[in-house]
Amino acid sequence: MKIAVAKGDGIGPEIMDAVINIFKANKVALEYEMVDMGKWVFDKGFSNGMTPEAKHTIESLGILFKGPMETPKGKGVKSVNVTARKTWNTYANKRVFQTLHGVDTVFSRAGIPIDITIVRENIEDTYGGIEHMPTHDVALSRRFITRPGSLQVIKYAFEMAKKKGTKRITCGHKANIMKLTDGLFLDCFHEVAKEYPDLKADDVIVDDLCMKLVTRPDTFDVIVLTNLQGDIVSDLCAGLVGGLGFAPSANIGDHISIFEAVHGTAPDIAGKNIANPTALLLSGIAMLRHLGLMENAAVIENALLYTLEQGVHTGDFGDKNTPSLNTSDFAATIITNFGKMPQLGARPVLPNMPVTQTVFKLDHNPMLVSKEMEKEKIVGVDMFIESAEQPEIIAKKCLRHAGVKFNLINISNRGTQVWPTGSVYTNLVNEYNVRFESIDDFPLNQQDVLGLYVSLSGDFKICSSELLNKWGDKKAYSLAQGQ
């Protein structure tokens, strides 16, 4: 089986060489095709951080194994890591955080074992990077949470938890504040949970989740979260087990999957052969299991765990009273320990069952659309306007444009209502949201909204607008604070 390999930037090439040497020593049945990705590819003028040949190879092979990569700062380019995950719709980021004996942490010293799997939605949320400045004082970011995207990652999380034999799966969210976006994600979680009655499914507000993770991490098994919250919680969990140097990462999609180290490129030690390859090796072990190479994965992981138990370490961790090994020697020690079993956490050695990689030849983009359960109707519009005037003056102008189809309902600033009621102690910025709703909830069409837009534009610069939709009796828009 052939896979694509991108060595990465900084310490990437040396830790990737170490891992591949371990694989070759264990006779892992893989071939490696090197592809060009990373900072040096950006510097050659490829704005997405990869050559067209690399993109073609990865799409042909379906598996990318990659080292850490740097995105140039201040050049207006997107992260190559995020671009790769989104381009190939690797919708589930799976990261496993386990106590590693030989890696000293607060929890290992207290005898509290950690075995947490974070499944993070990998495509949507604020990671769309869709941002605008409607005024010189205001920056906005669009946050996309979709039903199909949420169902994809949540179904993966439940299925993975079932196969793992997990008893508990938790949804981390902020639906108490973001009632539509996080609320949709949470609704999808409870919808999928009904299909898995043997799993205990619960949900925790994300800030409370973080507190519980740093006090009793041993009470959690599998946690599924939206993209940004999952990113933050993943790094928090990495800190519980020793840092990003011990945190593997798998990005799973229906057609292409990416296995990578998520720590930095460490340019200050690049080329010195002293970097710790453990995170990349653990990611590679996850890739082997994904490909059905169970025996290779178990033998290599047991050798790694045995090596760590013996106190063998690189310079970034371990007992400072014992000499540290360089990258190459650390890898060589793991190779000499093939066949040895750690005292704690030994992995069962199962026979290899290689999976035949299915190469998908798509001729169009997959469209994810769920069934609309009730009829949609437009019942109003939010007009986001630029103004440094007081709310009462804005309201007086807006009322002249309401006409016979709209009522001016309220005016808010940064999400807080300032008209018809409000407080003079509310600080304002120069962008308001003016909400118009149809009279008597009468259905509107887009021409009605455009007519209001044109009329209102005579008095204000309209930065953007959003339709107020309803499905059946359910409002599909939020209220302002204080409304």
C-alpha positions in Angstrom: 0.0 0.0 0.0 1.3 3.4 -0.9 0.8 6.6 1.1 1.7 10.2 0.6 4.3 11.7 3.0 5.0 15.3 3.7 8.0 15.7 6.0 7.1 19.2 7.1 9.1 22.2 8.2 11.7 22.8 11.0 12.1 19.6 12.9 9.6 17.8 10.6 12.1 16.0 8.3 14.2 14.6 11.1 11.3 13.3 13.2 9.6 11.9 10.0 12.8 10.1 9.1 12.9 8.6 12.6 9.4 7.3 12.4 9.7 5.9 8.9 12.9 4.1 10.0 10.9 2.5 12.9 8.3 1.4 10.4 10.8 0.0 8.0 12.6 -1.9 10.8 9.2 -3.5 11.7 8.6 -4.4 8.1 5.5 -2.3 7.8 4.0 -3.1 4.4 3.9 0.5 3.1 5.5 2.5 0.3 6.1 6.2 0.8 5.6 8.8 -1.9 7.1 12.2 -0.8 5.0 15.3 -1.6 5.9 19.0 -1.4 4.0 20.9 1.2 4.9 23.5 3.8 6.5 26.9 4.3 9.1 26.5 1.6 6.3 25.7 -0.9 4.5 29.0 0.1 7.8 30.8 -0.4 7.9 29.4 -4.0 4.6 31.1 -4.7 2.0 28.4 -4.1 -0.6 30.2 -2.0 -2.1 27.0 -0.6 1.2 25.7 0.7 1.2 22.6 -1.6 2.2 22.0 -5.3 -0.5 20.8 -7.8 1.5 17.5 -8.0 1.2 17.1 -4.2 -2.5 17.7 -4.3 -3.0 15.2 -7.1 -0.9 12.5 -5.4 -2.7 12.8 -2.1 -6.1 12.7 -3.8 -4.9 9.6 -5.7 -3.6 7.7 -2.6 -6.2 8.8 0.0 -3.7 8.9 2.9 -1.4 11.7 3.9 1.2 11.3 6.7 2.6 14.7 7.5 5.0 16.4 9.9 4.5 19.8 11.5 4.2 22.7 9.0 4.6 26.4 9.3 2.4 29.0 7.7 4.2 32.3 6.8 3.1 35.2 8.9 1.9 38.5 7.5 1.6 37.3 3.8 -2.2 37.0 3.6 -2.1 33.2 3.2 -4.2 30.6 5.0 -2.8 27.9 7.2 -1.7 24.9 5.1 -2.8 22.6 7.9 -6.4 24.0 8.0 -6.5 24.2 4.2 -5.6 20.5 3.8 -8.2 19.4 6.4 -11.0 21.5 4.8 -10.1 20.9 1.1 -10.4 17.1 1.6 -13.3 17.3 4.1 -11.5 15.4 6.9 -14.5 16.3 9.1 -13.4 14.5 12.3 -10.2 15.3 14.1 -9.5 12.5 16.6 -6.9 13.0 19.3 -6.2 10.4 22.0 -4.7 11.5 25.3 -3.4 8.8 27.5 -1.1 8.5 30.5 2.3 7.5 29.3 4.4 5.9 32.0 7.8 7.6 32.0 6.2 11.0 31.1 5.9 12.8 34.4 2.8 14.9 35.0 0.7 16.1 38.0 -1.8 13.3 37.3 0.8 10.6 36.9 2.3 11.5 40.2 -1.1 11.4 41.8 -1.9 8.0 40.3 -4.8 9.3 38.3 -4.9 7.5 34.9 -6.1 9.5 31.9 -7.6 8.0 28.7 -9.6 10.7 26.9 -10.5 10.8 23.2 -11.4 14.2 21.8 -13.4 14.2 18.5 -13.4 17.7 17.1 -15.5 18.9 14.2 -12.8 19.9 11.6 -14.4 21.9 8.8 -16.9 24.5 10.0 -17.2 27.0 12.8 -15.1 30.2 12.7 -12.4 28.2 10.9 -14.1 29.2 7.7 -12.0 32.3 8.1 -14.8 34.4 6.6 -14.1 37.9 8.1 -15.0 41.4 7.2 -14.6 44.9 8.6 -18.0 46.7 8.0 -16.7 49.8 9.7 -13.2 51.0 10.6 -14.0 50.1 14.3 -15.8 46.7 13.8 -14.5 43.3 12.7 -16.9 40.4 12.1 -16.4 36.7 11.7 -19.0 34.3 10.3 -19.6 31.1 12.2 -21.0 28.2 10.3 -22.5 25.2 12.1 -24.5 23.0 9.7 -26.8 20.0 10.4 -25.1 17.7 7.8 -21.6 18.7 9.0 -22.6 18.2 12.7 -24.2 14.8 12.0 -21.1 13.6 10.1 -18.7 14.2 13.0 -21.1 13.2 15.8 -22.0 9.9 14.0 -18.3 9.2 13.6 -17.7 9.9 17.4 -20.5 7.5 18.4 -19.4 4.8 16.1 -15.8 5.1 17.2 -16.9 5.1 20.9 -18.9 1.9 20.3 -16.0 0.1 18.7 -13.6 1.3 21.5 -16.0 -0.1 24.1 -16.5 3.3 25.7 -19.2 3.7 28.3 -19.6 7.5 28.2 -19.7 10.0 25.4 -20.0 13.8 26.2 -20.9 16.7 24.0 -19.0 19.9 25.0 -20.9 23.1 23.9 -21.9 26.7 24.6 -25.6 26.3 23.7 -26.6 28.4 26.7 -25.3 31.4 24.8 -25.1 30.5 21.2 -28.5 29.0 21.1 -28.8 28.5 17.3 -25.3 27.4 16.3 -24.2 25.4 19.3 -27.9 24.6 19.9 -28.0 22.9 16.4 -24.8 20.9 17.2 -26.3 19.8 20.6 -29.6 18.9 18.9 -27.7 16.7 16.5 -25.8 15.0 19.3 -29.0 14.0 21.1 -30.6 12.9 17.9 -27.7 10.5 17.1 -27.5 9.4 20.8 -30.9 7.7 20.4 -29.3 5.3 17.9 -26.8 4.2 20.6 -28.8 3.3 23.7 -26.0 1.3 25.2 -23.8 4.4 25.4 -24.2 7.0 28.2 -24.6 10.3 26.3 -24.5 13.6 28.2 -23.5 17.2 27.6 -21.5 19.8 29.5 -21.1 23.5 28.9 -17.6 24.0 27.6 -16.3 26.2 30.3 -17.5 23.8 33.0 -16.0 21.0 30.9 -12.6 22.7 31.1 -12.8 23.0 34.9 -13.8 19.3 35.2 -11.0 18.2 32.9 -8.3 19.8 35.0 -9.8 18.5 38.3 -11.1 15.0 37.4 -10.0 14.1 33.9 -10.4 10.4 34.7 -14.2 10.7 34.6 -14.3 11.4 30.9 -14.0 9.0 28.0 -15.0 10.4 24.6 -15.8 14.1 24.1 -17.1 15.6 20.9 -17.0 19.4 20.3 -17.3 22.0 17.6 -14.2 23.2 15.8 -12.9 26.1 17.9 -13.9 24.8 21.2 -12.5 21.4 20.2 -9.2 23.0 19.3 -8.8 24.7 22.7 -10.0 21.6 24.7 -7.6 19.3 22.7 -4.6 21.4 23.7 -5.8 21.5 27.3 -5.9 17.7 27.3 -2.5 17.6 25.8 -1.3 19.5 28.8 -2.7 16.8 31.1 -0.5 14.1 29.6 2.7 16.0 29.1 2.2 18.4 26.2 1.8 18.4 22.4 4.9 16.2 22.1 2.7 13.3 23.3 -0.5 14.1 21.4 -1.3 12.2 18.2 -3.8 13.6 15.7 -5.9 11.9 13.0 -8.1 13.8 10.6 -10.7 11.4 9.2 -12.8 11.9 6.1 -14.9 9.7 3.8 -12.4 9.8 1.0 -9.0 11.1 2.4 -7.5 11.0 5.9 -4.5 12.9 7.3 -2.3 11.7 10.2 0.0 14.4 11.6 1.9 15.8 14.5 0.2 19.0 15.7 3.0 20.5 17.7 5.2 23.3 16.3 8.1 23.2 13.9 10.6 24.3 16.6 12.9 26.1 14.2 15.4 26.8 17.0 16.3 23.2 17.3 15.8 22.2 13.6 18.6 20.1 12.1 20.2 19.4 15.6 18.7 15.8 15.7 17.4 16.4 19.3 13.6 16.6 18.7 11.1 14.3 20.3 9.4 12.1 17.6 6.8 10.6 20.0 3.7 12.6 18.8 4.4 11.8 15.2 5.1 8.2 16.0 1.8 7.9 17.9 0.0 9.5 14.9 1.7 7.0 12.6 0.5 4.1 14.9 -3.0 5.4 14.6 -2.6 5.5 10.8 -1.4 1.8 10.8 -4.5 0.8 12.7 -6.7 2.8 10.3 -5.1 0.8 7.5 -5.6 -2.5 9.3 -2.0 -3.1 10.1 -2.9 -4.1 13.7 0.1 -6.2 14.5 2.7 -3.7 13.4 0.8 -1.0 15.3 0.7 -3.0 18.5 4.4 -4.1 18.4 5.6 -0.6 17.7 3.4 1.0 20.4 4.4 -1.6 23.0 8.0 -1.0 22.2 7.5 2.8 22.6 5.7 2.3 25.9 8.4 -0.1 27.2 11.1 2.4 26.1 9.3 5.2 28.0 8.8 3.0 31.1 12.6 2.4 31.2 13.2 6.1 31.6 14.6 6.6 28.1 13.9 10.1 26.9 14.8 13.0 24.6 15.9 16.3 26.0 12.4 17.8 26.3 11.1 15.5 29.0 12.1 12.8 31.5 14.5 12.6 34.4 17.1 15.4 34.0 19.5 13.3 36.1 19.8 10.7 33.3 21.3 11.5 29.9 18.9 12.3 27.1 19.0 10.6 23.7 19.0 12.4 20.4 16.2 11.7 17.9 18.0 9.0 16.0 19.1 7.1 19.1 15.6 7.4 20.7 14.2 5.7 17.5 16.9 3.1 17.5 16.1 2.2 21.1 12.5 1.7 20.2 13.5 -0.6 17.4 15.7 -2.7 19.8 12.7 -3.1 22.1 10.4 -4.7 19.5 8.7 -7.7 21.1 9.0 -6.4 24.6 5.9 -5.6 26.6 5.4 -2.7 29.0 4.3 -3.4 32.6 1.4 -1.0 32.2 -0.9 -0.4 29.3 0.3 -3.1 27.0 -1.6 -3.2 23.7 -3.0 -6.6 22.5 -1.1 -7.9 19.4 -3.8 -8.6 16.8 -3.1 -10.0 13.4 -2.8 -7.6 10.5 -5.9 -7.2 8.4 -4.8 -4.8 5.7 -7.5 -2.6 4.3 -7.6 -2.1 0.6 -7.6 1.6 0.2 -10.6 2.7 -1.9 -9.5 5.4 -4.3 -12.5 7.6 -5.1 -12.8 9.2 -8.5 -15.3 12.0 -7.9 -16.7 13.9 -10.9 -18.6 16.5 -8.8 -18.6 17.9 -5.3 -20.7 15.9 -2.8 -23.7 18.0 -1.7 -24.8 17.6 1.9 -28.5 18.7 2.3 -30.9 17.4 5.0 -34.6 17.2 4.5 -36.6 20.4 5.3 -39.1 19.3 7.8 -41.4 22.3 7.6 -42.0 25.1 5.1 -39.8 28.1 5.3 -41.1 31.7 5.4 -39.4 35.1 5.6 -40.8 37.2 8.5 -38.4 40.1 8.6 -34.8 41.3 8.2 -31.9 42.5 10.2 -30.1 45.5 8.6 -26.6 46.1 9.9 -25.9 49.8 9.4 -23.0 52.1 10.1 -23.8 55.1 12.3 -22.3 57.1 15.1 -25.7 58.6 16.0 -27.8 57.9 19.1 -30.4 55.1 19.0 -33.4 57.5 19.2 -32.2 59.4 16.1 -31.6 56.1 14.2 -35.1 54.8 15.2 -36.8 58.0 14.0 -35.1 57.7 10.6 -35.8 54.0 10.3 -39.5 54.4 11.1 -39.9 56.5 8.0 -38.8 53.5 5.9 -40.9 50.8 7.5 -43.8 51.3 5.0 -46.9 49.1 5.1 -45.2 45.7 5.4 -42.6 46.2 8.2 -42.6 47.1 11.9 -39.4 48.4 13.4 -39.0 45.9 16.3 -35.7 46.9 18.0 -32.2 48.3 17.6 -29.2 46.6 19.1 -25.5 47.4 19.3 -23.0 44.6 19.8 -25.9 42.3 20.5 -27.5 44.4 23.3 -30.8 46.1 22.8 -30.6 50.0 22.9 -34.1 50.8 21.5 -37.0 50.9 22.3 -35.6 50.3 25.7 -32.0 50.2 26.9 -29.6 52.0 29.2 -27.4 55.0 28.7 -24.6 53.0 30.4 -24.4 50.7 27.4 -21.3 51.7 25.4 -21.9 51.9 21.6 -19.8 51.3 18.5 -20.6 52.6 15.1 -22.5 49.6 13.8 -26.1 48.9 14.7 -28.4 46.0 14.0 -31.9 47.4 13.0 -34.5 44.7 13.1 -37.6 44.9 11.0 -40.4 42.2 11.2 -43.4 41.8 9.0 -46.7 43.2 10.2 -48.9 40.5 11.8 -46.2 37.9 10.9 -47.2 38.1 7.3 -44.9 36.2 4.9 -42.5 38.4 2.9 -40.5 37.8 -0.2 -37.0 38.9 -1.1 -38.4 41.8 -3.2 -40.0 43.2 -0.1 -36.7 43.1 1.7 -34.8 44.6 -1.2 -37.3 47.5 -1.4 -36.7 48.2 2.3 -32.9 48.0 1.7 -33.1 50.5 -1.1 -35.2 52.9 0.9 -33.1 52.6 4.0 -29.8 53.1 2.1 -30.9 56.7 1.5 -30.1 57.4 5.2 -27.5 54.9 6.1 -24.6 52.8 4.8 -25.9 49.2 5.0 -23.0 47.0 5.9 -24.9 43.7 5.5 -28.3 42.1 6.0 -29.8 38.8 7.2 -33.2 37.4 6.5 -35.3 36.5 9.5 -36.6 33.0 8.7 -39.2 30.7 10.4 -39.8 27.0 9.9 -43.3 26.3 11.1 -43.6 28.2 14.3 -39.9 28.1 15.2 -38.0 31.3 14.9 -34.6 30.8 13.2 -32.9 33.9 14.6 -31.7 35.0 18.0 -32.9 37.8 20.2 -30.8 40.7 21.4 -29.7 40.9 25.0 -32.5 42.7 26.8 -35.1 42.2 24.1 
